[in-house]
Each structure stands twice: as C-alpha cells, then as structure tokens.
C-alpha cells in the first residue's frame, strides 16, 4: 500500500524536476567521464635497479600476490603498495589464515618471500629499503 506524500518527501520531487528530460546517454557519459577516469586505478611506474626500466605497481601487485600465494597457500585479502611516486616505500599484505596456523612463523615466511619477490622484480637495491608489513585480517573456519 502506498504511503501518502508528506513534506519530508518533497525533496524527491524537486530533484526529479531538476533532472529534466535528459534522455541522451552521451550527455550522461560526458558528465561522468572525468569522474570515471579518476576512479580507474592505473598504477604508478616505479624504478628498478636497471636504468630506464620501470615496473607498474599494478603489475608488481599481481606478480607479488602470485609469488606469495604460491608459497604460503593462503588467501590474500588485500595487497597494498605505497610509493613516493618513484620508488616502492611499503608493501602491506593482508592475509586470511587458518585456525591451526602458527601466524608468527607463517607471517615471517610470507615477509621473507615478499622481500625475495621484490628483489627479483625490482632488483636488490631498489627493494632494500621497502618495508613489508604482514597483517592477518581473518581466519578460515576448519573444513568439516
């Protein structure tokens, strides 16, 4: 059953009236295009040890996630790469553990794996000062 309109609902009618008869999709697209482009995550090129060679942070994130997952066999909830615009400053890996995991030992293994992966992908010098943070954000329930 429909509710009768009251004064609190008038803003909806006002907003609809302001929209007018915009039926052209290109008008909507043209208004949203700058915001959509800003929302797309393109990644940032970061330096490697090889002069003139850069790696995009999107490619770095993907490669590092594969390296870590292959070693620890745990789900990665998130992998964040912070840069200063030229070099990687910090990597944070959020993982989902299991109830029987020794999170300290596994966290150290993941950190060592991430550091080795960064050295392989960027070079030993470019990755030497990178902070690697491992966080356990959730635990999987044991299989029944």
C-alpha positions as CSV (number, residue, x, y, z in Angstrom):
1,X,0.0,0.0,0.0
2,X,1.4,3.4,-1.0
3,X,2.2,5.9,1.7
4,X,0.7,9.4,1.2
5,X,3.4,12.1,0.3
6,X,4.4,14.4,3.1
7,X,6.6,17.5,3.4
8,X,9.7,15.3,4.0
9,X,9.3,13.7,0.6
10,X,9.2,17.0,-1.4
11,X,12.9,16.9,-2.0
12,X,12.4,13.9,-4.2
13,X,10.0,15.8,-6.5
14,X,12.4,18.8,-6.5
15,X,15.3,16.6,-7.5
16,X,13.3,14.9,-10.3
17,X,12.2,18.3,-11.6
18,X,15.9,19.4,-11.8
19,X,16.9,16.4,-13.8
20,X,14.6,17.5,-16.7
21,X,14.3,15.4,-19.8
22,X,17.9,14.2,-20.3
23,X,17.4,11.1,-22.4
24,X,20.7,11.3,-24.4
25,X,23.2,8.8,-23.0
26,X,26.2,10.7,-24.4
27,X,25.3,13.7,-22.2
28,X,25.3,11.4,-19.1
29,X,28.6,9.8,-20.2
30,X,30.2,13.2,-20.9
31,X,29.3,14.4,-17.4
32,X,30.6,11.3,-15.7
33,X,33.7,10.6,-17.9
34,X,36.1,12.7,-15.9
35,X,35.0,11.1,-12.6
36,X,35.1,7.6,-14.1
37,X,38.7,8.1,-15.4
38,X,39.8,9.4,-12.0
39,X,38.3,6.3,-10.3
40,X,40.2,3.8,-12.6
41,X,43.3,2.6,-10.9
42,X,46.0,2.7,-13.4
43,X,49.0,2.1,-11.2
44,X,52.2,4.1,-10.9
45,X,55.5,3.3,-12.6
46,X,58.3,2.6,-10.1
47,X,62.1,2.4,-10.6
48,X,64.1,-0.8,-10.8
49,X,67.8,-1.4,-10.5
50,X,68.0,-1.4,-14.3
51,X,68.5,2.2,-15.6
52,X,65.5,3.3,-17.6
53,X,63.3,0.3,-16.7
54,X,60.2,0.8,-14.6
55,X,57.5,-1.5,-13.3
56,X,53.9,-0.5,-13.0
57,X,52.5,-1.0,-9.5
58,X,49.5,-3.0,-10.9
59,X,51.9,-5.5,-12.5
60,X,54.0,-5.5,-9.3
61,X,51.0,-6.2,-7.1
62,X,49.8,-9.0,-9.4
63,X,53.2,-10.7,-9.5
64,X,53.9,-10.3,-5.8
65,X,50.4,-11.7,-5.0
66,X,51.2,-14.8,-7.1
67,X,54.6,-15.3,-5.6
68,X,53.2,-15.0,-2.0
69,X,50.2,-17.2,-2.7
70,X,52.3,-20.0,-4.3
71,X,54.5,-20.1,-1.1
72,X,52.0,-19.7,1.7
73,X,48.9,-21.1,0.1
74,X,46.7,-18.7,2.0
75,X,44.1,-16.3,0.6
76,X,45.3,-12.7,0.2
77,X,42.6,-10.3,1.3
78,X,44.5,-7.2,0.1
79,X,47.9,-6.2,-1.2
80,X,48.8,-2.5,-0.9
81,X,51.8,-0.9,-2.4
82,X,52.8,2.6,-1.2
83,X,55.2,4.7,-3.3
84,X,56.8,8.1,-3.2
85,X,55.9,8.4,-6.9
86,X,59.3,6.9,-8.0
87,X,60.1,4.0,-5.7
88,X,58.2,1.5,-3.5
89,X,58.3,2.5,0.1
90,X,56.0,0.0,1.7
91,X,54.1,-3.2,0.9
92,X,51.2,-4.3,3.1
93,X,49.8,-7.8,2.7
94,X,46.6,-8.7,4.4
95,X,46.1,-12.5,4.7
96,X,43.4,-14.9,5.7
97,X,44.9,-17.6,8.0
98,X,43.6,-20.9,9.2
99,X,42.8,-21.8,12.8
100,X,45.8,-24.2,13.1
101,X,48.3,-21.8,11.5
102,X,51.3,-20.5,13.6
103,X,50.6,-17.0,12.4
104,X,54.0,-15.7,13.6
105,X,56.0,-18.3,11.7
106,X,53.9,-18.1,8.6
107,X,53.9,-14.3,8.7
108,X,57.8,-14.4,8.8
109,X,57.8,-16.8,5.9
110,X,55.4,-14.6,3.9
111,X,57.5,-11.5,4.7
112,X,60.7,-13.2,3.6
113,X,59.0,-14.4,0.4
114,X,57.7,-10.9,-0.4
115,X,61.1,-9.4,0.1
116,X,62.7,-12.0,-2.1
117,X,60.0,-11.4,-4.7
118,X,60.5,-7.6,-4.6
119,X,64.3,-8.2,-5.1
120,X,63.6,-10.4,-8.1
121,X,61.0,-7.9,-9.6
122,X,62.7,-4.6,-8.8
123,X,66.3,-5.5,-8.0
124,X,68.2,-5.8,-4.7
125,X,69.0,-2.1,-4.4
126,X,65.5,-0.8,-5.3
127,X,63.8,-3.1,-2.9
128,X,66.3,-3.0,0.0
129,X,64.5,-0.1,1.9
130,X,61.0,-1.4,1.3
131,X,59.0,-2.0,4.5
132,X,57.0,-5.2,4.3
133,X,54.0,-5.5,6.7
134,X,52.0,-8.7,7.1
135,X,48.6,-8.5,8.7
136,X,46.2,-11.3,9.4
137,X,42.7,-9.9,8.8
138,X,40.6,-13.1,9.1
139,X,40.6,-16.8,9.9
140,X,39.1,-19.5,7.8
141,X,36.8,-22.0,9.6
142,X,38.2,-25.5,9.5
143,X,36.7,-27.8,6.8
144,X,34.1,-30.2,8.1
